[in-house]
Amino acid sequence: MLTSNIRFQSFRNKNKNKKITIIFKDIKKEFDNKKDLFLQSLSVNYKNSFNINNLKKYKKFNLYSLIGMGGSSLGAKAIYSFLNDRIKKKFNFEDNIDIQKKYSADKKLNIVISKSGNTLETIVNLNTKKDIKNSIFITESNNNYLRKIAKEIDKEIFEHRNYIGGRYSVLSETGMLPAYLMGLDPKKFKRIDYLIKDKKFQNQLIYNVSSILDFHTKKKTNSIILNYDPSSHDLFSWYQQLVAESLGKKSKGILPIISTMPKDNHSLMQLYLDGNRNNFFTFFRVENRSSKKLNKKYLTNSHVYLSNKNTNDILKAQFEATQNVFREKKIPFRSFVVKNRDEKTLGELFCFFILETIMIGKALKINPFNQPEVELIKKETYKILKG
């Protein structure tokens, strides 16, 4: 077990790397001593730049359009998808330059998010709207584009703290403000205070980072997520940015690839089982209490074994069968089975992946918090647009 909410099977390599143990202890010490402001943003004691009571006036809307790129939207989108069964409000995510969807029958609030306040795609999407009178903004407290627009139309601005990078911001304003408007409890997501002290969690985290570092040394650099839960696809889109942007530096890094299961048994599995051995895998499944039952009326004698089975039974069998084959072929994998779909569980997954990524970055001697090369594309795009 990783926690009481998550049944976890680690990579079979159980060797603890002493360097990783030291890195974890340093992170824990910084958290305990409240020296690292970013780590404190993961804590239940972090004070958001919004006041819950002041947000209540925004809960009257039926539809919310979150306008933001990358870390400004991926965390909130992961929350919305993963916990969608409990969310009654409709959220639309404008996270690319695309044809805008129309929701003429609904009263809509725009939630406009950009850490820098100058993200080109966010500015473009905002300026495709005829009217932005129903809008709130989350951005840094400098003199940026979004802050100027918000002041010009007299709309509320919430601070995106400058010490929290976009892809690490899901448990601060960018994720927790939308989560509250979804009808969820932001405090329940905050699990680091408990997890960082839990020996079982510590050991599993250290084992995993040690294993991934070993894979990286052996040129196994593709992290393939075999996802058996459609509602978790956006969680792994968030994970994809977190890992790729944090670790892809100095000719190092890990490429996260999301594979939709069991569909990809019929397209990519041949390569996974018998292609280049430069991959390691994460199996992910959620125990669903309700799923579709098979209609026995149309089962012939050859398929009578499917009687009284439901779709969750089939997925579970395929999940376990694939792991058995991977074991036989000595293909490295770890496995997550989520027992409860709620804020606490999702918060624990966010925390695990964030800490894991930071620790890998420190072990590889790269800065997991910057993304210097991305700025090259931005500069070149502005140069072209300005003529």
C-alpha positions as CSV (number, residue, x, y, z in Angstrom):
1,M,0.0,0.0,0.0
2,L,1.1,3.5,-0.7
3,T,-1.7,5.0,1.5
4,S,-5.0,3.6,2.7
5,N,-6.5,5.0,-0.5
6,I,-4.0,3.6,-3.0
7,R,-2.9,0.0,-3.5
8,F,0.6,0.2,-4.8
9,Q,3.1,-2.2,-6.3
10,S,6.6,-0.7,-6.6
11,F,9.1,-1.5,-9.3
12,R,10.7,-4.9,-8.5
13,N,14.1,-3.3,-8.0
14,K,14.0,-2.8,-4.2
15,N,17.4,-1.2,-3.8
16,K,17.5,2.1,-2.0
17,N,19.9,4.6,-3.5
18,K,21.6,6.3,-0.6
19,K,21.8,9.5,-2.5
20,I,18.0,9.5,-3.0
21,T,17.5,8.9,0.7
22,I,19.6,12.0,1.5
23,I,17.7,14.1,-1.1
24,F,14.4,13.1,0.6
25,K,15.7,13.9,4.0
26,D,16.8,17.3,2.8
27,I,13.4,18.0,1.3
28,K,11.7,16.9,4.5
29,K,13.9,19.1,6.6
30,E,13.2,22.1,4.4
31,F,9.4,21.4,4.7
32,D,9.6,20.8,8.4
33,N,11.6,24.1,8.9
34,K,9.3,26.0,6.5
35,K,12.3,27.1,4.6
36,D,11.0,26.3,1.1
37,L,8.0,28.5,0.2
38,F,6.9,26.2,-2.7
39,L,6.8,23.1,-0.5
40,Q,4.7,25.1,2.0
41,S,2.1,25.6,-0.8
42,L,1.4,21.9,-0.7
43,S,0.5,22.1,3.0
44,V,-2.9,22.5,4.6
45,N,-1.4,25.6,6.3
46,Y,-0.8,27.4,3.0
47,K,-2.9,30.6,2.9
48,N,-4.4,31.1,-0.6
49,S,-4.7,34.5,-2.1
50,F,-8.5,34.0,-2.2
51,N,-11.0,33.9,0.7
52,I,-13.6,31.2,0.5
53,N,-16.3,33.5,1.8
54,N,-15.5,36.0,-1.0
55,L,-15.7,33.3,-3.7
56,K,-19.3,32.4,-2.8
57,K,-20.7,35.0,-5.1
58,Y,-19.1,33.2,-8.1
59,K,-20.9,29.9,-7.3
60,K,-24.1,31.2,-8.9
61,F,-22.8,30.4,-12.4
62,N,-23.8,27.3,-14.3
63,L,-20.8,27.3,-16.6
64,Y,-17.2,28.2,-16.1
65,S,-14.7,28.6,-18.8
66,L,-11.1,28.3,-17.6
67,I,-8.7,30.0,-20.0
68,G,-5.1,29.1,-19.5
69,M,-2.2,27.1,-20.9
70,G,-0.1,24.3,-19.5
71,G,0.1,24.4,-15.7
72,S,-2.5,27.1,-15.6
73,S,-5.2,24.6,-16.7
74,L,-3.9,21.0,-16.5
75,G,-4.2,20.7,-12.8
76,A,-7.8,22.0,-12.6
77,K,-8.7,19.9,-15.6
78,A,-7.3,16.8,-13.9
79,I,-9.4,17.5,-10.9
80,Y,-12.5,18.1,-13.0
81,S,-12.2,14.8,-14.9
82,F,-11.1,12.6,-12.0
83,L,-13.9,13.7,-9.7
84,N,-16.5,14.5,-12.4
85,D,-19.2,12.2,-10.9
86,R,-19.3,14.5,-7.9
87,I,-19.3,17.8,-9.8
88,K,-22.6,19.4,-10.9
89,K,-21.2,22.5,-12.6
90,K,-20.0,22.5,-16.2
91,F,-16.4,23.5,-16.8
92,N,-14.9,24.2,-20.3
93,F,-11.1,24.4,-20.6
94,E,-9.7,26.7,-23.2
95,D,-6.2,25.3,-23.2
96,N,-5.2,25.6,-26.8
97,I,-5.8,28.0,-29.7
98,D,-8.9,26.4,-31.3
99,I,-12.4,27.0,-32.5
100,Q,-14.3,28.2,-29.4
101,K,-17.3,26.2,-28.2
102,K,-20.6,28.1,-27.8
103,Y,-22.7,27.8,-24.7
104,S,-25.3,30.4,-25.4
105,A,-27.9,29.0,-23.0
106,D,-25.7,29.2,-19.9
107,K,-24.5,32.1,-17.7
108,K,-20.8,31.8,-17.8
109,L,-17.8,32.9,-15.7
110,N,-14.4,33.2,-17.3
111,I,-11.5,32.1,-15.0
112,V,-8.4,33.5,-16.7
113,I,-5.1,32.2,-15.5
114,S,-1.5,32.9,-16.4
115,K,1.5,33.1,-14.0
116,S,3.4,35.6,-16.1
117,G,0.1,37.4,-17.2
118,N,1.6,37.6,-20.7
119,T,0.9,34.1,-22.1
120,L,0.2,34.6,-25.8
121,E,-2.4,31.8,-26.3
122,T,-4.3,33.0,-23.2
123,I,-4.3,36.6,-24.5
124,V,-5.5,35.3,-27.9
125,N,-8.3,33.2,-26.4
126,L,-9.5,36.0,-24.2
127,N,-9.6,38.4,-27.1
128,T,-11.8,36.1,-29.2
129,K,-14.7,36.9,-26.7
130,K,-17.3,39.5,-27.4
131,D,-17.7,40.2,-23.8
132,I,-15.5,39.5,-20.8
133,K,-17.5,41.3,-18.1
134,N,-18.0,38.0,-16.2
135,S,-14.3,37.2,-15.6
136,I,-11.9,36.8,-12.7
137,F,-8.1,36.6,-13.1
138,I,-5.2,34.7,-11.4
139,T,-1.8,36.1,-12.2
140,E,1.4,37.4,-10.6
141,S,1.4,40.8,-8.8
142,N,3.5,42.6,-11.4
143,N,2.5,45.0,-14.2
144,N,1.5,42.4,-16.8
145,Y,-1.1,42.2,-19.5
146,L,-3.8,40.3,-17.6
147,R,-3.5,42.6,-14.5
148,K,-3.9,45.7,-16.7
149,I,-7.0,44.2,-18.4
150,A,-8.5,43.2,-15.1
151,K,-8.0,46.6,-13.7
152,E,-9.4,48.3,-16.8
153,I,-12.7,46.3,-16.6
154,D,-12.7,46.4,-12.8
155,K,-12.5,42.7,-12.2
156,E,-11.1,40.7,-9.3
157,I,-7.5,39.6,-9.4
158,F,-6.1,36.7,-7.3
159,E,-2.3,36.5,-6.9
160,H,-0.4,33.6,-8.4
161,R,2.6,33.5,-6.1
162,N,5.9,34.1,-8.0
163,Y,7.7,31.2,-6.2
164,I,5.2,28.6,-7.5
165,G,5.8,27.4,-11.0
166,G,2.8,26.8,-13.2
167,R,3.2,23.0,-13.4
168,Y,3.6,22.8,-9.6
169,S,0.6,25.0,-8.9
170,V,-2.2,22.5,-8.8
171,L,-2.5,22.6,-4.9
172,S,-2.4,26.4,-4.8
173,E,-4.7,29.0,-6.4
174,T,-4.7,27.7,-10.0
175,G,-6.2,24.3,-8.9
176,M,-7.9,25.1,-5.6
177,L,-9.9,28.1,-6.7
178,P,-11.5,26.2,-9.5
179,A,-11.9,23.1,-7.3
180,Y,-13.9,25.2,-4.8
181,L,-16.2,26.5,-7.6
182,M,-16.6,22.8,-8.7
183,G,-18.1,22.2,-5.2
184,L,-15.1,20.4,-3.8
185,D,-13.2,21.0,-0.6
186,P,-9.7,22.5,-1.2
187,K,-8.4,21.5,2.2
188,K,-9.0,17.8,1.6
189,F,-6.4,17.8,-1.3
190,K,-3.6,18.9,1.0
191,R,-1.9,15.7,2.1
192,I,1.8,16.4,2.3
193,D,1.7,17.2,6.1
194,Y,0.7,13.6,6.7
195,L,2.5,11.8,3.9
196,I,6.0,13.3,4.4
197,K,6.0,11.8,7.9
198,D,4.7,8.4,6.9
199,K,7.5,5.7,6.7
200,K,5.6,3.6,4.3
201,F,5.1,6.5,1.9
202,Q,8.7,7.6,2.3
203,N,10.1,4.1,1.5
204,Q,7.9,3.7,-1.6
205,L,8.8,7.1,-2.8
206,I,12.6,6.5,-2.3
207,Y,12.4,3.0,-4.0
208,N,10.6,4.5,-7.0
209,V,13.0,7.4,-7.5
210,S,16.0,5.0,-7.1
211,S,14.5,2.7,-9.7
212,I,13.7,5.5,-12.2
213,L,17.2,6.9,-11.8
214,D,18.6,3.4,-12.5
215,F,16.5,3.2,-15.6
216,H,17.7,6.6,-16.8
217,T,21.3,5.5,-16.3
218,K,20.5,2.4,-18.5
219,K,18.9,4.6,-21.2
220,K,15.4,3.5,-20.3
221,T,13.9,7.0,-20.6
222,N,10.3,6.4,-21.9
223,S,7.8,6.5,-19.0
224,I,4.7,4.8,-20.4
225,I,1.5,5.1,-18.4
226,L,-0.9,2.2,-19.1
227,N,-4.1,3.9,-18.1
228,Y,-7.2,1.8,-17.5
229,D,-9.4,4.7,-16.2
230,P,-10.7,7.2,-18.8
231,S,-11.4,9.8,-16.1
232,S,-7.7,9.8,-15.2
233,H,-6.4,10.8,-18.7
234,D,-6.2,14.4,-17.8
235,L,-4.4,13.5,-14.6
236,F,-1.6,12.0,-16.7
237,S,-1.6,15.0,-19.1
238,W,-0.8,17.0,-16.0
239,Y,1.9,14.4,-15.1
240,Q,3.2,14.5,-18.6
241,Q,4.0,18.3,-18.4
242,L,5.3,17.9,-14.9
243,V,7.9,15.3,-15.8
244,A,8.8,16.5,-19.3
245,E,9.2,20.2,-18.5
246,S,10.9,19.6,-15.2
247,L,13.5,17.0,-16.3
248,G,14.1,17.5,-20.0
249,K,17.3,19.5,-19.7
250,K,21.1,19.2,-20.4
251,S,20.5,16.2,-22.7
252,K,18.8,14.4,-19.9
253,G,15.1,13.7,-19.1
254,I,12.2,11.3,-19.3
255,L,9.5,11.2,-21.9
256,P,6.0,10.5,-20.4
257,I,3.6,8.7,-22.9
258,I,0.0,8.1,-22.1
259,S,-1.4,4.8,-23.4
260,T,-5.1,4.2,-23.3
261,M,-6.0,0.7,-22.1
262,P,-7.2,-1.8,-23.1
263,K,-7.6,-0.1,-26.5
264,D,-3.8,0.0,-27.0
265,N,-3.6,-3.8,-26.6
266,H,-4.7,-3.8,-30.2
267,S,-2.2,-1.3,-31.5
268,L,0.9,-0.6,-29.3
269,M,1.2,-3.7,-27.1
270,Q,3.3,-5.6,-29.6
271,L,5.9,-2.9,-29.5
272,Y,5.8,-2.7,-25.6
273,L,6.3,-6.5,-25.4
274,D,8.8,-7.1,-28.2
275,G,10.2,-3.8,-29.3
276,N,13.1,-1.7,-28.0
277,R,13.7,-2.1,-24.3
278,N,14.0,1.6,-23.5
279,N,10.7,1.8,-21.6
280,F,9.4,1.5,-18.1
281,F,5.7,1.3,-17.3
282,T,3.1,2.6,-14.8
283,F,-0.2,0.6,-14.6
284,F,-3.1,2.7,-13.4
285,R,-6.6,1.6,-12.5
286,V,-9.5,2.8,-10.4
287,E,-11.8,0.4,-8.6
288,N,-15.3,1.4,-9.9
289,R,-18.2,0.3,-7.7
290,S,-20.7,0.7,-10.6
291,S,-20.1,-0.6,-14.1
292,K,-22.2,-2.0,-17.0
293,K,-23.3,-5.7,-16.7
294,L,-23.0,-7.9,-19.7
295,N,-26.3,-9.1,-21.3
296,K,-26.3,-12.9,-21.0
297,K,-29.0,-13.2,-23.7
298,Y,-26.4,-12.7,-26.4
299,L,-23.6,-14.9,-24.9
300,T,-23.0,-18.2,-26.8
301,N,-21.7,-21.4,-25.2
302,S,-18.2,-20.4,-26.3
303,H,-18.4,-17.3,-24.1
304,V,-20.4,-18.5,-21.2
305,Y,-17.5,-17.6,-18.9
306,L,-18.6,-14.0,-19.3
307,S,-21.9,-14.6,-17.6
308,N,-22.5,-12.4,-14.5
309,K,-19.4,-10.4,-15.4
310,N,-19.4,-6.6,-15.7
311,T,-17.1,-4.2,-17.5
312,N,-15.0,-3.6,-14.4
313,D,-14.4,-7.4,-14.1
314,I,-13.1,-7.4,-17.7
315,L,-10.8,-4.4,-17.1
316,K,-9.4,-5.9,-13.9
317,A,-8.7,-9.2,-15.7
318,Q,-6.9,-7.5,-18.5
319,F,-5.0,-5.3,-16.0
320,E,-3.8,-8.4,-14.1
321,A,-3.1,-10.4,-17.2
322,T,-0.9,-7.7,-18.8
323,Q,1.1,-7.5,-15.5
324,N,1.6,-11.2,-15.5
325,V,3.0,-11.1,-19.1
326,F,5.3,-8.2,-18.2
327,R,6.6,-10.1,-15.2
328,E,7.4,-13.1,-17.4
329,K,9.2,-10.9,-19.9
330,K,11.0,-9.0,-17.1
331,I,9.6,-5.6,-18.3
332,P,9.9,-3.1,-15.5
333,F,6.6,-1.7,-14.2
334,R,4.9,-0.3,-11.1
335,S,1.2,-0.3,-10.4
336,F,-1.4,2.0,-8.9
337,V,-4.9,0.8,-8.0
338,V,-7.1,3.6,-6.6
339,K,-9.6,2.5,-4.0
340,N,-11.5,5.8,-3.4
341,R,-12.2,8.5,-6.0
342,D,-12.1,11.6,-3.8
343,E,-10.1,14.8,-3.0
344,K,-7.8,13.0,-0.5
345,T,-6.7,10.3,-3.0
346,L,-6.2,12.8,-5.8
347,G,-4.2,15.0,-3.5
348,E,-2.0,12.1,-2.5
349,L,-1.3,11.3,-6.2
350,F,-0.4,14.9,-6.9
351,C,1.9,15.0,-3.9
352,F,3.6,11.7,-4.8
353,F,4.3,12.7,-8.4
354,I,5.5,16.2,-7.5
355,L,8.0,14.9,-4.8
356,E,9.1,12.1,-7.2
357,T,9.9,14.6,-10.0
358,I,11.7,17.1,-7.7
359,M,13.9,14.3,-6.3
360,I,14.8,12.9,-9.7
361,G,15.7,16.4,-10.9
362,K,18.0,16.9,-7.9
363,A,19.6,13.4,-8.4
364,L,20.3,14.3,-12.1
365,K,21.8,17.7,-11.0
366,I,19.3,19.7,-13.0
367,N,16.9,22.4,-11.8
368,P,13.4,20.9,-11.9
369,F,11.7,24.3,-11.6
370,N,12.8,26.1,-14.7
371,Q,12.1,25.7,-18.5
372,P,14.7,27.8,-20.2
373,E,14.4,26.5,-23.7
374,V,10.6,27.1,-23.9
375,E,11.4,30.8,-23.9
376,L,13.2,30.4,-27.3
377,I,9.9,29.6,-29.0
378,K,8.1,32.5,-27.3
379,K,10.8,35.0,-28.4
380,E,10.8,33.7,-32.0
381,T,7.0,33.8,-32.2
382,Y,6.9,37.4,-30.9
383,K,9.6,38.3,-33.5
384,I,7.5,36.9,-36.3
385,L,4.2,38.5,-35.2
386,K,5.8,41.9,-34.7
387,G,7.2,41.7,-38.2
